[in-house]
Amino acid sequence: MVLVFGCRSSALDHIYREEMEQAREQGALSQVLTAFSRQPGTPKTYVQDVLRAQLAAEVHRVLCQLGGHMYVCGDVTMATEVLQTVQHILAQEGDMTLGQAGDVISELRDKNRYHEDIFGLTFRTQEVALRIRSQSFSLQERRPPAPGP
């Protein structure tokens, strides 16, 4: 299991650093990768940047070949950007269109293999889920209704 952890600053926000390192040392996590968006002296880095730059092939392999799971926890903006990044990764690594990659993510959700714990909004859960899904590039989710008889 790989953990990609993002926060603003390692000095202020990386409060579970010791626990994460211990989980890695004990073998519960194979890697812990960090993304800091407000780290003094370094460019802004977000979770989606780490996924794209360091884990693209692994994301595709785990989700499309190994039957693995992906867990995303964060605010709705972060979750949306991670979703779109994963969709681009699946399209590129799997030689498919963005629509096909969106359909794969929809299937992963349906099979409870793409998990989201989203916070930071006052909308009800269904409204949040619909907003996130509307940000997907999925053809399945954007198809117009079939014409009537």
NUFI-868713 format. One line per field, with one value per residue (C-alpha): residue number from 0; z, x, y. Coordinates in Angstrom, 2 decimals. Each point is the difference from the previous one (the first is absolute). Example, Ala and Ser with C-alpha at 12.3 -4.5 7.8 and 13.67 -1.06 7.14 Angstrom:
<pts>
k c(0_1) .
z c(7.80_-0.66) .
x c(12.30_1.37) .
y c(-4.50_3.44) .
</pts>
This chain:
<pts>
k c(0_1_2_3_4_5_6_7_8_9_10_11_12_13_14_15_16_17_18_19_20_21_22_23_24_25_26_27_28_29_30_31_32_33_34_35_36_37_38_39_40_41_42_43_44_45_46_47_48_49_50_51_52_53_54_55_56_57_58_59_60_61_62_63_64_65_66_67_68_69_70_71_72_73_74_75_76_77_78_79_80_81_82_83_84_85_86_87_88_89_90_91_92_93_94_95_96_97_98_99_100_101_102_103_104_105_106_107_108_109_110_111_112_113_114_115_116_117_118_119_120_121_122_123_124_125_126_127_128_129_130_131_132_133_134_135_136_137_138_139_140_141_142_143_144_145_146_147_148) .
z c(0.00_-0.97_1.91_-1.68_2.68_-0.78_2.20_0.00_2.02_1.47_3.11_0.83_-1.57_-0.18_3.43_-0.66_-1.47_2.66_-0.35_-3.79_0.20_2.56_-2.28_-2.84_2.15_1.14_-3.58_0.18_-2.56_-2.78_-0.61_1.52_-2.46_1.04_-1.76_1.66_-1.56_2.21_0.89_0.27_-2.71_-2.15_-2.82_0.84_-0.27_0.25_0.31_-3.65_-0.96_1.86_-1.62_-3.46_0.39_2.16_-0.03_-3.37_-1.10_3.49_0.18_-3.30_0.95_3.38_-1.18_-3.43_0.31_3.66_1.19_2.62_1.76_0.18_2.98_-0.28_3.08_-0.09_-0.93_-3.07_-2.11_0.75_-0.58_-3.35_-1.13_1.07_-1.84_-3.18_0.34_0.48_-3.04_-2.09_1.32_-0.90_-3.46_-0.66_1.60_-1.27_-3.52_0.30_-0.42_2.97_-0.34_0.20_3.00_1.63_-0.61_1.68_3.05_0.07_-0.02_2.78_2.07_-0.70_1.13_3.12_-1.15_-0.37_3.39_0.88_3.42_-0.91_2.41_-0.04_-1.37_1.58_-2.73_0.78_-0.90_-3.18_-1.25_0.61_-1.83_-2.95_-0.14_-0.02_-2.65_-2.13_-0.08_-1.55_-3.69_-0.21_-3.09_2.00_2.38_-2.75_-2.53_-0.91_0.69_-2.73_-2.34_0.68_-2.36) .
x c(0.00_1.30_-1.01_0.14_-0.48_-0.50_-0.23_1.17_3.20_2.00_0.83_-3.61_-2.24_1.90_-1.23_0.01_3.49_1.28_-2.99_0.34_3.70_-0.66_-2.65_2.53_2.74_-2.36_-1.03_-3.61_0.91_2.49_0.51_-0.95_0.15_-0.72_-1.29_0.32_-1.79_1.43_3.46_2.40_2.62_-1.58_-2.55_-3.60_-0.58_-3.39_-1.05_-1.03_3.51_1.54_-2.44_0.80_3.77_0.86_-2.86_-1.76_0.95_-0.68_-3.45_-0.95_1.48_-1.70_-3.41_-0.18_2.11_0.20_-3.54_1.25_-1.66_0.55_-0.99_-0.24_-0.57_-0.09_-2.07_-2.17_2.47_2.84_-2.19_-1.16_3.54_1.20_-2.92_0.83_3.69_-0.80_-2.24_2.81_2.43_-2.32_-0.55_3.70_1.29_-2.90_-0.05_-3.65_-2.02_-0.88_-3.58_1.06_2.19_-2.97_-2.07_2.73_-0.14_-3.80_0.37_2.61_-2.45_-2.80_2.26_1.04_3.61_0.22_-0.79_-0.46_-0.25_-0.73_-0.36_-0.14_-3.49_-3.36_-1.82_-1.63_1.94_-1.99_0.54_3.75_0.16_-1.95_2.27_3.13_-1.42_-1.05_3.67_0.95_0.70_-2.06_-2.07_-2.26_-0.87_-0.48_-2.00_-3.28_-3.11_-0.99_-2.70_-3.48_-2.13) .
y c(0.00_3.42_3.12_3.38_2.62_3.65_3.05_3.60_-0.15_-2.85_2.01_0.89_-2.64_-3.26_-1.07_-3.76_-0.14_-2.44_-2.32_-0.04_-0.78_-2.75_-1.55_0.05_-1.53_-2.76_-0.79_1.20_2.67_-0.63_3.72_3.33_2.87_3.57_3.08_3.40_2.96_2.75_-1.29_2.95_-0.02_-2.72_0.07_-0.85_-3.73_-1.67_-3.65_-0.06_1.20_-2.94_-2.43_1.35_0.28_-3.02_-2.50_0.13_-3.52_-1.37_1.63_-1.62_-3.37_-0.14_1.20_-1.66_-3.15_-1.00_0.75_2.43_2.90_3.74_2.12_3.78_2.12_3.79_2.99_0.00_2.01_-2.40_-3.04_1.38_0.76_-3.46_-1.59_1.87_-0.86_-3.69_0.16_1.52_-2.62_-2.86_1.46_0.45_-3.20_-2.11_1.46_1.06_3.17_2.21_-1.19_-3.64_0.79_1.73_-3.11_-2.08_2.27_-0.29_-3.78_0.20_2.04_-2.45_-2.86_1.95_0.25_3.80_1.51_3.66_1.63_3.60_2.91_3.76_0.51_0.51_-1.94_-3.29_-3.16_-0.70_3.54_-0.29_-3.32_1.42_3.05_-2.14_-2.33_2.98_1.05_-3.34_-0.26_-3.18_-0.58_-2.27_2.81_2.61_-1.99_1.64_-2.06_-2.43_1.38_-1.23_-2.13) .
</pts>
